Amino acid sequence: MNTSTSTNLSGKSFLCFGLILIAIGISRYIPIDHPGLFNFSPTLAIFLIAGAYLKGKYAFIFPISGIIITDLTLNPNYGVNLLEPFMVITIGSYFLIFFFGKKVGNQSSMPRVLGAGIASAIFFHLTTCSFAWMVNPAYMKSLYGWIQSILLGEPGYAPSYLFLRNSVLSTALFSVLFAYAAKYISSKQKSTQVSVRNKEILEAN
Protein backbone atom coordinates (compact mmCIF):
# COMPACT_ATOMS: atom_id res chain seq x y z
CA MET A 1 0.00 0.00 0.00
CA ASN A 2 1.32 3.45 -0.89
CA THR A 3 1.32 5.71 2.17
CA SER A 4 3.23 8.59 0.59
CA THR A 5 2.17 12.01 1.80
CA SER A 6 3.55 13.95 -1.16
CA THR A 7 1.22 16.46 -2.76
CA ASN A 8 0.35 15.17 -6.23
CA LEU A 9 -2.64 15.65 -8.47
CA SER A 10 -3.97 12.66 -10.35
CA GLY A 11 -7.18 11.20 -11.70
CA LYS A 12 -10.15 13.52 -11.38
CA SER A 13 -8.09 16.11 -9.51
CA PHE A 14 -5.54 16.14 -12.34
CA LEU A 15 -8.30 16.76 -14.88
CA CYS A 16 -10.01 19.36 -12.69
CA PHE A 17 -6.85 21.35 -12.10
CA GLY A 18 -5.87 21.05 -15.76
CA LEU A 19 -9.23 22.45 -16.87
CA ILE A 20 -8.88 25.29 -14.38
CA LEU A 21 -5.52 26.21 -15.90
CA ILE A 22 -6.87 26.20 -19.44
CA ALA A 23 -9.90 28.28 -18.41
CA ILE A 24 -7.69 30.86 -16.72
CA GLY A 25 -5.70 31.14 -19.94
CA ILE A 26 -8.75 32.86 -21.40
CA SER A 27 -8.12 35.74 -18.99
CA ARG A 28 -5.26 36.77 -21.27
CA TYR A 29 -7.86 38.60 -23.34
CA ILE A 30 -8.42 41.17 -20.58
CA PRO A 31 -5.52 43.49 -21.58
CA ILE A 32 -7.10 44.01 -25.01
CA ASP A 33 -9.74 46.22 -23.38
CA HIS A 34 -7.51 47.38 -20.50
CA PRO A 35 -4.04 48.26 -21.87
CA GLY A 36 -2.77 49.19 -18.42
CA LEU A 37 -2.96 45.50 -17.52
CA PHE A 38 -0.62 44.29 -20.27
CA ASN A 39 1.40 41.35 -18.93
CA PHE A 40 -0.80 41.15 -15.83
CA SER A 41 -1.54 37.53 -16.59
CA PRO A 42 -1.61 34.13 -14.87
CA THR A 43 0.25 32.54 -17.79
CA LEU A 44 3.68 32.13 -16.21
CA ALA A 45 2.16 31.02 -12.91
CA ILE A 46 0.16 28.40 -14.80
CA PHE A 47 3.33 26.80 -16.15
CA LEU A 48 5.24 27.11 -12.90
CA ILE A 49 2.54 25.50 -10.73
CA ALA A 50 1.59 22.95 -13.39
CA GLY A 51 5.19 21.80 -13.42
CA ALA A 52 5.20 21.50 -9.64
CA TYR A 53 1.84 19.77 -9.16
CA LEU A 54 0.67 18.05 -12.34
CA LYS A 55 2.24 14.63 -12.75
CA GLY A 56 2.60 12.38 -15.76
CA LYS A 57 4.34 12.63 -19.10
CA TYR A 58 1.43 14.50 -20.66
CA ALA A 59 1.14 17.13 -17.92
CA PHE A 60 2.55 19.88 -20.14
CA ILE A 61 -0.31 19.43 -22.60
CA PHE A 62 -2.82 21.06 -20.24
CA PRO A 63 -1.24 24.50 -19.92
CA ILE A 64 0.36 24.66 -23.37
CA SER A 65 -2.97 23.86 -25.07
CA GLY A 66 -4.60 26.88 -23.48
CA ILE A 67 -1.65 29.11 -24.32
CA ILE A 68 -1.31 28.05 -27.97
CA ILE A 69 -5.03 28.42 -28.60
CA THR A 70 -5.13 31.88 -27.06
CA ASP A 71 -1.91 32.92 -28.86
CA LEU A 72 -3.35 31.87 -32.21
CA THR A 73 -6.50 33.88 -31.59
CA LEU A 74 -4.87 36.84 -29.85
CA ASN A 75 -2.21 37.60 -32.45
CA PRO A 76 -4.66 39.04 -35.03
CA ASN A 77 -5.84 41.55 -32.41
CA TYR A 78 -2.28 42.90 -32.27
CA GLY A 79 -1.87 43.02 -36.04
CA VAL A 80 0.59 40.12 -36.33
CA ASN A 81 0.44 36.77 -38.09
CA LEU A 82 -0.98 33.70 -36.45
CA LEU A 83 2.46 32.10 -36.27
CA GLU A 84 5.45 34.28 -35.45
CA PRO A 85 9.10 33.45 -34.65
CA PHE A 86 8.53 35.17 -31.32
CA MET A 87 6.14 32.36 -30.39
CA VAL A 88 9.04 29.89 -30.51
CA ILE A 89 10.87 31.94 -27.89
CA THR A 90 7.85 32.33 -25.65
CA ILE A 91 6.86 28.67 -25.85
CA GLY A 92 10.48 27.68 -25.17
CA SER A 93 10.43 29.94 -22.11
CA TYR A 94 7.19 28.31 -20.95
CA PHE A 95 8.87 24.91 -21.21
CA LEU A 96 11.76 26.06 -19.06
CA ILE A 97 9.44 27.60 -16.45
CA PHE A 98 7.40 24.38 -16.42
CA PHE A 99 10.51 22.32 -15.66
CA PHE A 100 11.62 24.93 -13.14
CA GLY A 101 8.31 24.20 -11.41
CA LYS A 102 9.27 20.54 -11.27
CA LYS A 103 12.50 21.53 -9.53
CA VAL A 104 10.59 23.73 -7.09
CA GLY A 105 8.38 20.75 -6.27
CA ASN A 106 5.01 20.34 -4.63
CA GLN A 107 6.22 20.47 -1.03
CA SER A 108 7.56 24.01 -1.20
CA SER A 109 6.59 26.67 1.32
CA MET A 110 4.56 29.62 0.12
CA PRO A 111 7.53 32.03 0.43
CA ARG A 112 9.48 29.73 -1.88
CA VAL A 113 6.57 29.58 -4.33
CA LEU A 114 6.40 33.38 -4.20
CA GLY A 115 10.11 33.65 -4.94
CA ALA A 116 9.84 31.14 -7.77
CA GLY A 117 7.04 33.19 -9.31
CA ILE A 118 9.10 36.38 -9.19
CA ALA A 119 12.15 34.59 -10.64
CA SER A 120 10.03 33.13 -13.46
CA ALA A 121 8.67 36.55 -14.41
CA ILE A 122 12.15 38.11 -14.46
CA PHE A 123 13.54 35.21 -16.50
CA PHE A 124 10.71 35.48 -19.04
CA HIS A 125 11.15 39.24 -19.35
CA LEU A 126 14.90 39.00 -19.88
CA THR A 127 14.54 36.20 -22.42
CA THR A 128 11.86 37.81 -24.56
CA CYS A 129 13.37 41.30 -24.39
CA SER A 130 16.79 39.93 -25.34
CA PHE A 131 15.27 38.23 -28.38
CA ALA A 132 13.52 41.47 -29.33
CA TRP A 133 16.84 43.31 -28.98
CA MET A 134 18.53 40.85 -31.34
CA VAL A 135 15.91 40.96 -34.12
CA ASN A 136 14.38 44.43 -33.84
CA PRO A 137 16.29 47.08 -35.85
CA ALA A 138 14.92 49.76 -33.51
CA TYR A 139 17.51 48.70 -30.92
CA MET A 140 21.22 49.39 -31.21
CA LYS A 141 23.20 46.16 -31.09
CA SER A 142 25.14 47.23 -28.02
CA LEU A 143 24.92 46.96 -24.25
CA TYR A 144 22.94 50.21 -24.18
CA GLY A 145 20.48 48.82 -26.75
CA TRP A 146 20.04 45.65 -24.71
CA ILE A 147 19.38 47.63 -21.52
CA GLN A 148 16.96 49.81 -23.46
CA SER A 149 15.01 46.74 -24.57
CA ILE A 150 14.74 45.51 -20.98
CA LEU A 151 13.87 48.80 -19.26
CA LEU A 152 12.47 51.22 -21.83
CA GLY A 153 11.43 49.19 -24.83
CA GLU A 154 10.88 50.40 -28.36
CA PRO A 155 10.31 54.17 -28.71
CA GLY A 156 6.66 55.05 -29.15
CA TYR A 157 5.41 52.20 -26.96
CA ALA A 158 4.83 51.71 -23.24
CA PRO A 159 8.13 51.28 -21.36
CA SER A 160 9.29 47.71 -20.80
CA TYR A 161 9.62 48.15 -17.04
CA LEU A 162 5.84 48.48 -16.79
CA PHE A 163 5.45 45.08 -18.47
CA LEU A 164 8.02 43.65 -16.06
CA ARG A 165 6.22 45.17 -13.07
CA ASN A 166 2.86 43.72 -14.11
CA SER A 167 4.42 40.36 -14.90
CA VAL A 168 6.20 40.09 -11.54
CA LEU A 169 3.11 41.13 -9.57
CA SER A 170 0.70 38.85 -11.41
CA THR A 171 3.00 35.82 -11.53
CA ALA A 172 3.78 36.09 -7.81
CA LEU A 173 0.09 36.51 -6.95
CA PHE A 174 -1.25 33.71 -9.15
CA SER A 175 1.56 31.33 -8.22
CA VAL A 176 0.59 31.51 -4.56
CA LEU A 177 -3.14 31.25 -5.33
CA PHE A 178 -2.65 28.26 -7.63
CA ALA A 179 -0.38 26.55 -5.11
CA TYR A 180 -3.02 26.96 -2.41
CA ALA A 181 -5.66 25.59 -4.81
CA ALA A 182 -3.49 22.60 -5.72
CA LYS A 183 -2.80 21.80 -2.06
CA TYR A 184 -6.50 22.08 -1.23
CA ILE A 185 -7.51 19.76 -4.09
CA SER A 186 -4.83 17.28 -3.08
CA SER A 187 -5.86 17.33 0.60
CA LYS A 188 -9.51 16.70 -0.35
CA GLN A 189 -8.42 13.83 -2.56
CA LYS A 190 -6.33 12.29 0.24
CA SER A 191 -9.18 12.70 2.70
CA THR A 192 -11.49 10.84 0.32
CA GLN A 193 -8.91 8.07 -0.16
CA VAL A 194 -8.49 7.66 3.61
CA SER A 195 -12.27 7.46 4.08
CA VAL A 196 -12.53 4.80 1.39
CA ARG A 197 -9.71 2.75 2.92
CA ASN A 198 -11.24 2.99 6.39
CA LYS A 199 -14.58 1.86 5.01
CA GLU A 200 -12.94 -1.09 3.26
CA ILE A 201 -11.19 -2.08 6.53
CA LEU A 202 -14.43 -1.92 8.49
CA GLU A 203 -16.26 -3.97 5.88
CA ALA A 204 -13.44 -6.54 5.85
CA ASN A 205 -13.76 -6.94 9.61
N, C-alpha and C positions, 0 to 999 in steps of 0.2 A: 504493500500500500504506500502511495506517495504522500508523505506528510510535510512536504516542502511548504514554507510560508512565504515564498517569494511572490511578489506582486506581478502576476501575468494576466493577460486578457486572452481568453480563448472561447471557442464555441459561440454562443449567443452574445456574450459580452464583447467578443472580438468584432462580430458583425455590427453590433449596436454602436460601439465606439467608432468603428470605421465609417459608418453612415453619418455619424455626428461630424466627423472631420470633413467629409465631402460636402455636407450641407453648409458648414461654416465657410467653406471655400467660396460659396456664393456671395458672402459678405464683401468680397473683393470688388464688387460693383459699386459699393457705397461711394468711393472717392470720385466717381464720374460726376455725381451731383454735388459733392462736397470736396472741392479741390484741396481745402486745407487739411484734409485727412489722407492725402496721398501717403502711401506706405504705412498707414496705420491699419495693419492687417494681421490676421491670425496665421498667415501662411507659413512663416518660418517656425512658429510655435507648433503648428500642426506636424511638420516634419520632425522636429526635435522630440516631441512627446510620443509621436507614433513610433519612432525609432526606439525609444525607451520602453514602451509598454506593449506595442503590438508584436506578437511573436509569429514565427512561421516564415517560410521563404517567399511568400507572396504578400507580406505585410506592406511593402512599399507601394503595392498597386493601389491601396485605398487612398492615400493622400495624393499620389501623383495623378491619379485619374481625375480628381476634382480640379487640380491645378492645370493640367493640360486642357481640359474642357473649357475652363474659364479663360485661359490664355488665348485659345483659338477664337473664342467669342468676344473677348475684350479688345484684342488688337485692332479690329476695324474701328472701334470707337476712338482710338488714338491715331488713326490715319496710317497704320502700318500694315504690312502683309500678315496673312495668317501664320506663316512660318518665317521666322527671322533668325539669323545667326545668334542674336542675343539670347534666344530661348535656350540654345545649347548651353550657354554659360549659366543661366539661371537654373536650369534643370540639373546641371552638374553640381551647382552649389547646393541645391535641395538634397541631392544624393549624399553629399558630404555631411550636411547638417543631420540628415537621417541617421547616418552611421555614427556621428558624434553623439546622438541621442542614445544609441546602443552602448556607447562607452560610458555615458552618464549613468545609465541603468535605471531600474525601476524601484530601487531602494534609497534613492537620494533624498536628502532633506530638502525642504522648500527653499532655503537660502542657496543651496547648490543648484537647484532647478532655475532659480531666478538668475544666478550668475551665468548659467549655461545659455539662458535665453538672451541675455545681454551680449555674450560672446558671439552667439550665432548671428545676431543682427549686425554687429560690427564686422564680422567676417564676410557676410553677404554684401554689405555696403562696400567694403574695400575691394572685393572680387569684381563686382559689377561695375564699379566706378573705374577700376583699373582697366577693364576691358574697353569701356567707353573711351578712356584716355588713349588707348592704343589705336582704335579704329576711327575715332571722330576727328576730322581735320580741324575742328574748332579749338582743339587743345594743342599747345606746343608740346613737342616730344622732348620734354625736359622734366626735371624734378619739380619745377614751379608748375608746369602744366598738369603733372600728376596730382599735386596738392590741390590745384584749382578744381580738378575733377571731383575730388573727395569732399572738399569743403564748400566750394562756390558753385560748381557745375557750369554748364554752358551758358554764356551770356544770353540774356533775354528770357531765361527761365527761372523758376524758383530755385534758391540756393540749395546745394546738396545737403548742407548740414540740417536743413529742416526735414528732409527725407530720412536722414540718419536718426534724428531725434524721434520722429514718429515711429520708425522701425524699432528702435530700442525700447521705447515705452510700450508699444503694442506687443512685441515679442515677449518681453518680460512679464507683462500682465497675463497674456493668454497662456504662456507656458505654465505659470502657477495655477491658473484656473483649470487647464486641461489635466495637469498632474493630480489636482484634487479630485477631479471627475473620474480619472482612471483609477485612483486608489479607492474611491467610493464604490465604483462598479465592481472592482475586484473583491472588496470586502463583502459586498452583498452576495457575490457569487460564492465565496468561501463559506459564508454563513449558510447558504442554501445547501452546499455540499455537506457541511457538518450535520445539518438537520436530516438530510437523506441518509447519511451513514448511521446516525443514531437511531433512526427509525428502522433501518435494516437490522441493526444489532438487537433491538427490542423484539422485532418480529422473529428473529432467529432463536431468541431465548424463549 
